[in-house]
Amino acid sequence: MELIFFSQIILIIALIVLMLVVLRISAYSSTAMGLIGASVLTMIVALALVIFDKLHYIKFNFDIALALMLFGFVGTIVFSYVLGGYE
């Protein structure tokens, strides 16, 4: 049980480092890089919510993460459609 707890803590630390990298990537002047950064940041937040669900036994975190992933995916598709034009 303790091994799983420590591995989840290490995963949270790795997610924080990945979040800093994604923020750096999305700071470029390109709109496409900002879109990639926002999409990956949404995935990181959803994964963190699932981990906190397992650590603290809060069951609605999984539902929030699922909705966040669904809306993040749909938002990415809509934004790239608008960015690419209506052709």
N, C-alpha and C positions, 0 to 999 in steps of 0.2 A: 504494500500500500504506500509506503514512503517513497519507493522508487518512482511510482507513477506521479506522485505529488511533485517530486523534484524535477521530473522530466517536463511536467506542465509548466513549472516555473521557468525552466530553461527555454521552453518554447515561447513563453511570454516575453522574455528578454530578447530572443531572436526576432520576434514580431516588432518590438520597439525599434530595434536596429533597422529592420526592413522598412518600417514606417518613416524613419529619418531619410533613408535612401530614396524612397518614393517621393517624399516632399522635395528633395533636391532635384529629382528628375522632372517633376511637374513645374518647377520654377523656370524652366527654359522658356524661350520666347515662342516656341511653336505651340499651336493650339492642339495638335495631335498628341504632343508629349503631355500636355495638361490632361487630356482625355485619358491617356494611359495611366497617368498618376492617380486620377480620381477613381478609375476602375479598380486598380490594385489596392488603393486605400480602402475602398468599400469592402473588398475581399478580406483585408486584414482585420477590419473592425468586426465583420461577421464571424471570422474565426476566433477572435478574442472573446466575443460574446458566447460562443459555444464552449470555449475553455472555461470561462467563468461559470457557465451553467454546470459543468462537471465539478468544479472546485467548491462552489457554494450551494449547489442543489437548488438553483432558482430556475424553474422549469420554463418560464415565459421567455427567457433569453434565447432559447432555440427558435421560438416562433418569430421573435424580432430579427434574428439573424437570417432566417429563411426569407422573410419579407424584404429585408435589406438587400439580399443577393438578387432576388427577383426584380425589385425596382431598380437596382443598380444596373442589371443587365439590360432591362428595357430602356432605361435612360441613356445608356451607352449607345444602343442601336439607334435611338431617335436622334441623339446629338450627332452621331456620325452621318446619319442620313441628311440632316440639315446642313452639316459642314460640307458634305460632298455635293450639295445642290439637289435640285428636284428633277434631274434628267432621267 
